[in-house]
Amino acid sequence: MKVLLVQPPQFGKPGFTKVALVEPLGLEMVAGGLIPEHEVRIHDMRVDGNIEKALSDFRPDAVGISCCFTIDVYRTQQIAESAKAAGAPFVFIGGLHASLNPVDFANPAVDCIVIGEGEFTTRELVDALAAGGNLRDVNGLVVNTEDGQVRTPPRQQVSSLDDLPRAARHLTQDKRRRYFFNFWKPLATIETARGCPHRCNFCSVWAFFQGRCRTKSPERVADELAALKEKYILVTDDNFLLSVKRANEIADILKARGIRKQYSFQARSDTIVKHPEIIEKWKEVGLSHIFIGFESLDEEELKAVNKKNTVETNEQALKLVQDQGVSVTTAFIINQDYGHSEFERLRNYITSKHISVPQFTVLTPLPGTELFKEIESKILTKNYELYDFLHSVLPTKLDPNEFYQEFASLYRAAYINSGVFKRRALPLLAGLATRRLTFSHMRRILVSAREFADFTNYLKPPKTARHSGKAG
């Protein structure tokens, strides 16, 4: 069968996708499970928005659309309808949001939803379509019928991640130079583990993976890294240091095999504090950046989101990483109860701790999370395009105009007034000289920084693809 896999387009002003456009690794993994039995193409609408041409040129037998993020629901619905209108016989949806909220795709243009991990479910689904089989015999689906949605038996998760297919990266070969993470370009991503043992109530990842944690073997990780041509590697794991022993083994293999890249991964501060030697070891093999979820400067707020960590531990980890010369992104969640003093405190904290790459997001109860269930009655809107972590879907203590002025001031203080771009001038000029970076790319990042720092952008509602009454 001919299968077209689609990544929805990006949108928003401001928006995080403007400072990080990474390869559609999930679709590449699904494609890897379909090849060679089926002919597969990937259409990334963030790079090429012309879905109609992709459909008419390829004439797929089945179209699969990724809906990992809540803000992509309406665009995913539209793509499904476009595919059906173009004559696609079968349309299916997968991804994190779709798995946790399949009711959002009880749409005549959608034939079924793939629930959970998609590699093997999608393979069986397409095999069944090719053979004219009954979809209800395929585990891990929600099938749309005239009588409503029907769930097939749940699919057991793959026990060993080493059994997963290799990502079919060749299907995005013509687009790979377009993918980046801030000023990291060319960029590739790699997944080495799935799940997280912690239960932060705002996180949908552990719910998607049913509370389980699994890892690829160090040898499999090293083999995948060795096959990548890109210099910059973003590890997509939600907690790369899930197993410090495994992280040590991976570093040892990379060093022994002479695999040298620049790496970015996400880790918890308590793990870093317990095992500071792991940061030094990874620095030797190319670690350049770490993402740490600080979430808050207030212990009670950390308890409220079930973080099970402390401000002191966050600060200890920050110093340990900074002392190794590794860049740190510290992520903070802005609570709707913040007043002027809380915003001022956070601005001062960023400056005093010399945090060069902070990230600020508004507390957002994503559908399917524990937080959503706890406070659903307080939510002001079910317009999914406001669930971008930059708009509040809950009532704010401050007037919205004041709230967004303060929120934007955090980005302005961190990136515009701090002179962060001036301090990076030499590396950026070197990137231009080697043609690794382009002027258009640099302009995109600079424009994005200004958008984050302009509070009026948060007061304007996003250009809605379609606010469906069914969503939520």
C-alpha positions in Angstrom: 0.0 0.0 0.0 1.0 3.6 -0.5 1.0 5.5 2.8 1.4 9.2 3.3 2.4 10.3 6.8 1.7 14.0 7.6 3.2 16.4 10.2 0.8 19.3 10.8 2.0 22.9 10.1 3.2 25.2 12.8 1.5 28.4 13.8 1.4 31.1 16.4 2.9 34.5 17.2 4.9 34.0 19.4 5.5 30.2 19.3 8.1 27.8 20.5 8.2 26.1 17.0 9.8 29.2 15.7 12.9 28.6 17.8 13.0 24.8 17.4 12.0 22.9 14.3 13.0 19.3 14.7 12.6 16.3 12.4 9.3 14.4 12.7 11.0 11.5 14.5 7.7 9.8 15.5 6.6 9.6 11.8 10.1 8.4 10.8 9.8 5.6 13.3 6.4 4.6 12.1 7.6 4.7 8.5 10.5 2.5 9.5 8.0 -0.1 10.6 6.1 0.0 7.3 9.1 -0.2 5.0 9.8 -2.3 2.8 6.4 -4.0 2.7 4.7 -0.7 1.9 5.6 2.5 -0.1 5.8 5.4 2.4 6.3 9.2 2.1 6.5 11.8 4.8 5.0 15.2 4.2 6.2 17.8 6.8 3.8 20.7 6.5 6.0 22.9 8.8 8.4 23.0 5.8 6.0 22.5 2.9 2.4 23.5 3.6 1.0 22.3 0.2 -0.8 19.1 1.3 -3.0 19.1 -1.8 -0.1 18.7 -4.1 1.4 15.9 -1.9 -1.9 14.1 -2.1 -2.4 14.5 -5.8 1.2 13.5 -6.7 1.3 10.4 -4.5 -2.3 9.3 -4.4 -2.0 7.4 -1.2 -4.1 4.5 -0.2 -3.9 5.6 3.5 -3.0 8.9 5.1 -1.7 9.0 8.7 -1.5 12.3 10.6 0.4 13.0 13.8 -1.3 14.9 16.5 1.0 14.9 19.5 0.2 18.4 20.7 -3.1 19.8 21.8 -2.7 22.9 19.7 -2.6 20.7 16.5 -6.1 19.3 16.9 -7.9 21.6 14.5 -5.2 21.5 11.8 -5.2 17.7 12.1 -9.0 17.7 11.6 -8.6 19.9 8.5 -5.8 17.7 7.0 -8.0 14.7 7.5 -10.9 16.4 5.7 -8.6 17.5 2.9 -7.3 14.0 2.5 -10.8 12.6 2.2 -11.9 15.3 -0.2 -8.9 14.4 -2.4 -10.0 10.8 -2.5 -7.8 9.1 0.1 -9.6 5.8 1.0 -8.4 5.7 4.6 -7.4 8.3 7.1 -6.0 7.6 10.6 -4.6 9.7 13.4 -1.9 9.0 16.0 0.2 10.7 18.6 0.1 11.7 22.2 -2.9 14.0 22.2 -4.9 11.7 19.9 -4.2 8.7 22.1 -5.3 10.4 25.3 -8.3 12.1 23.8 -9.5 10.1 20.8 -13.0 11.6 21.1 -11.6 14.8 19.5 -11.4 12.8 16.3 -14.9 11.4 16.2 -15.0 12.9 12.7 -16.4 11.4 9.5 -13.1 12.2 7.8 -11.2 10.0 10.3 -11.5 6.2 10.0 -9.6 5.3 13.1 -7.2 6.5 15.8 -4.0 4.6 16.7 -3.7 4.5 20.5 -0.3 4.6 22.2 3.0 3.6 20.5 2.4 3.6 16.8 5.2 1.5 15.2 3.7 -1.9 15.4 0.0 -0.9 15.6 0.3 1.1 12.3 2.1 -1.8 10.6 -0.7 -4.2 11.6 -3.3 -1.6 10.6 -1.9 -1.1 7.1 -1.3 -4.9 6.7 -5.0 -5.4 7.5 -6.1 -2.8 5.1 -4.0 -4.3 2.3 -5.5 -7.7 3.0 -9.0 -6.5 3.3 -9.1 -7.6 7.0 -11.3 -6.5 9.9 -9.8 -3.5 11.8 -11.4 -4.7 15.0 -8.9 -7.6 14.9 -6.1 -5.0 15.3 -5.2 -4.2 18.9 -4.7 -0.6 19.9 -7.2 1.2 17.8 -10.3 3.4 18.3 -12.4 2.8 15.1 -15.0 5.4 14.1 -18.2 3.7 13.0 -21.7 4.9 12.2 -22.7 3.8 15.7 -19.8 5.7 17.4 -16.3 5.0 18.4 -15.3 1.4 19.1 -12.1 0.4 21.0 -10.3 -2.7 20.0 -8.4 -4.6 22.8 -5.4 -2.6 24.1 -2.0 -3.3 22.7 0.8 -4.3 25.0 3.8 -2.0 24.9 6.9 -3.4 23.3 9.0 -4.9 26.0 12.4 -4.1 24.6 13.0 -0.8 22.8 15.8 -2.5 20.8 13.0 -4.2 18.9 11.7 -0.9 17.5 12.4 -0.2 13.8 15.1 2.2 12.9 13.8 5.7 11.9 13.4 6.0 8.2 15.3 9.3 8.1 15.9 9.0 4.4 12.3 10.0 3.9 13.1 13.5 5.1 16.5 13.8 3.4 15.4 16.7 1.2 14.3 18.7 4.4 17.0 17.8 6.9 19.0 21.0 6.5 15.8 22.9 7.5 15.7 21.3 11.0 17.2 23.2 13.9 17.2 23.8 17.7 17.9 27.5 18.4 21.3 28.1 16.7 22.0 24.4 16.5 22.0 23.4 12.8 22.1 20.9 11.1 20.2 19.0 13.8 19.2 15.4 14.3 17.1 13.9 17.1 17.3 10.6 18.8 15.1 8.7 21.3 16.9 6.5 23.7 14.2 5.8 26.3 10.4 6.1 26.9 8.6 7.1 30.0 9.5 8.7 33.3 9.2 7.3 36.9 7.9 10.6 38.3 4.3 11.8 38.3 4.2 15.6 37.8 0.5 16.3 37.4 0.9 18.7 34.5 2.8 16.1 32.4 1.0 13.9 29.8 4.1 11.8 28.9 3.9 9.3 31.8 0.1 8.9 31.2 0.8 8.1 27.5 3.4 5.5 28.4 1.1 4.0 31.1 3.6 4.8 33.9 6.3 2.4 32.4 9.9 3.3 31.8 11.9 1.4 29.1 15.3 2.1 27.5 17.3 1.2 24.5 20.6 -0.6 25.1 23.8 1.5 25.1 24.9 -0.4 22.0 21.7 0.4 20.1 22.0 4.1 21.1 25.7 4.2 20.0 24.9 2.5 16.7 22.1 5.0 15.9 24.3 8.0 16.8 27.2 6.6 14.6 24.8 6.5 11.6 23.8 10.2 12.0 25.6 12.7 9.8 24.5 15.8 11.7 26.8 17.4 14.2 24.1 18.5 16.7 22.0 15.9 18.5 18.9 16.6 20.5 17.9 13.7 22.8 14.2 13.6 23.0 13.9 11.5 26.1 11.9 13.2 28.9 14.5 12.0 31.4 17.8 10.9 29.8 19.4 10.2 33.1 16.6 7.7 33.9 19.4 5.2 34.4 22.7 6.8 35.4 24.4 3.4 34.9 23.2 3.2 31.3 24.2 6.9 30.6 27.7 6.0 31.8 27.8 3.0 29.5 26.7 5.0 26.5 29.3 7.7 27.2 32.0 4.9 27.5 31.0 3.4 24.1 30.9 6.8 22.4 34.4 7.6 23.7 35.8 4.2 22.7 34.3 4.4 19.2 35.3 8.0 18.7 31.8 9.2 18.0 31.9 12.9 18.6 28.8 15.1 18.4 27.4 18.0 20.4 24.5 16.8 22.6 21.5 18.3 24.4 19.4 16.3 26.8 16.8 16.7 29.6 17.5 15.7 33.2 16.2 16.2 36.7 18.2 18.3 39.1 18.1 15.7 41.9 19.8 13.1 39.6 22.5 15.6 38.7 23.2 16.5 42.3 23.4 12.8 43.2 25.7 12.0 40.3 27.7 15.1 39.4 30.3 12.8 37.8 27.9 12.0 34.9 27.9 15.6 33.7 31.7 15.7 33.6 31.8 12.4 31.8 29.3 13.5 29.2 31.0 16.8 28.8 34.1 14.8 27.6 32.0 13.2 24.8 30.3 16.4 23.6 27.5 17.4 26.1 26.8 21.1 25.4 23.4 21.8 26.7 21.0 20.5 29.4 17.3 21.2 29.9 16.2 21.2 33.6 12.6 21.7 34.7 13.0 24.0 37.7 9.2 24.8 37.5 9.1 27.2 40.4 11.0 29.2 43.1 8.4 28.3 45.7 8.4 24.9 47.5 4.6 24.9 47.9 4.2 25.3 44.1 6.6 22.4 43.5 4.4 20.3 45.9 1.3 21.4 44.1 2.5 20.0 40.8 3.8 16.8 42.5 7.4 17.6 41.3 9.0 15.9 44.4 12.0 18.1 44.2 13.3 21.3 46.0 14.5 24.8 45.0 17.8 24.1 46.8 18.4 21.0 44.7 17.7 22.9 41.5 20.2 25.6 42.5 22.9 23.0 43.3 22.4 21.3 40.0 22.5 24.6 38.1 25.9 25.4 39.7 27.3 22.0 39.0 26.4 22.2 35.3 27.5 25.8 34.9 30.9 24.9 36.5 31.3 22.3 33.7 30.8 25.0 31.1 27.6 23.4 29.9 24.7 25.6 28.8 21.5 25.2 30.8 17.9 25.9 29.9 15.9 26.3 33.2 12.2 25.9 32.6 9.8 27.8 34.8 6.0 27.4 35.0 4.1 30.6 35.5 1.2 30.2 37.9 -2.0 32.1 37.3 -1.9 33.3 40.9 1.3 35.4 40.3 1.2 39.0 41.1 3.7 41.7 40.3 6.0 40.7 43.2 6.3 37.1 42.0 7.2 38.2 38.5 9.8 40.6 39.8 11.3 37.9 42.0 11.7 35.6 39.1 13.3 38.3 36.9 15.8 39.1 39.6 16.5 35.4 40.1 17.3 34.8 36.5 19.8 37.7 36.6 21.4 36.8 39.9 21.9 33.1 38.9 23.4 34.1 35.5 20.8 31.9 33.7 21.4 32.6 30.1 18.7 30.3 28.5 15.6 30.4 30.7 12.2 29.2 29.4 8.9 30.4 30.7 5.5 28.7 30.2 2.1 29.4 31.6 0.6 26.6 33.7 -1.6 24.7 31.2 -3.9 21.8 32.1 -3.5 19.6 29.0 -6.5 17.3 28.4 -5.5 13.8 29.6 -3.4 14.9 32.5 -4.0 14.6 36.2 -4.0 18.4 36.4 -6.8 18.7 33.9 -8.9 16.3 35.9 -8.2 18.2 39.1 -9.1 21.7 37.9 -11.3 21.1 34.9 -14.1 23.1 36.4 -11.9 26.2 36.6 -10.9 26.2 32.9 -12.2 29.2 31.0 -11.9 27.8 27.4 -11.7 24.6 25.5 -10.3 26.3 22.4 -7.3 24.1 21.9 -5.3 26.7 20.0 -4.8 28.5 23.3 -3.2 25.4 24.9 0.2 26.5 23.7 1.8 27.2 27.1 1.8 30.9 26.3 -1.8 31.7 26.9 -3.7 31.2 30.1 -6.8 29.0 29.9 -7.4 29.6 33.7 -8.4 32.8 35.4 -5.4 35.0 36.4 -5.0 37.0 39.6 -3.8 40.0 37.6 -5.8 41.6 34.9 -5.0 39.7 31.7 -3.3 42.8 30.2 -1.1 43.1 33.3 -0.4 39.4 33.4 0.9 39.3 29.9 2.9 42.4 30.3 4.7 40.8 33.2 5.0 37.5 31.3 6.5 39.2 28.3 8.9 41.1 30.6 10.5 37.8 31.7 11.5 37.1 28.1 12.5 40.7 27.5 14.8 40.6 30.6 16.3 37.3 29.7 16.9 37.7 26.0 16.5 41.4 24.8 17.9 43.4 27.7 20.5 40.9 28.8 22.6 41.2 25.7 22.6 37.4 25.3 22.8 37.7 21.5 25.8 40.0 21.7 27.6 37.5 23.9 27.0 34.9 21.2 28.2 37.1 18.4 31.5 35.3 17.7 30.0 31.7 17.5 27.2 33.0 15.3 29.6 34.7 12.9 31.6 31.5 12.7 28.4 29.7 11.9 27.7 32.1 9.1 31.2 31.9 7.8 31.0 28.1 7.5 27.5 28.3 6.0 26.2 26.2 8.9 23.8 29.1 9.6 22.1 31.5 7.3 21.1 35.1 7.7 17.4 34.0 7.3 17.8 31.5 10.1 19.4 34.1 12.4 16.7 36.6 11.5 14.0 34.0 12.4 15.5 33.6 15.9 15.9 37.3 16.5 12.3 38.1 15.3 11.0 35.3 17.5 12.8 36.7 20.5 11.1 40.1 19.9 7.8 38.4 19.6 8.1 36.7 23.0 9.1 40.0 24.5 6.1 41.9 23.1 3.0 41.5 25.4 0.6 42.5 22.8 1.2 39.2 20.9 -0.3 37.4 23.9 -3.5 39.5 23.9 -4.2 38.7 20.2 -5.9 35.3 19.9 -4.1 33.0 17.5 -5.3 32.6 13.9 -7.7 29.8 14.6 -7.8 27.0 12.0 -11.2 26.1 13.3 -12.6 26.0 16.9 -14.7 22.9 16.8 -17.4 22.6 19.5 -16.5 18.8 19.7 -13.0 19.4 21.0 -12.5 18.9 24.7 
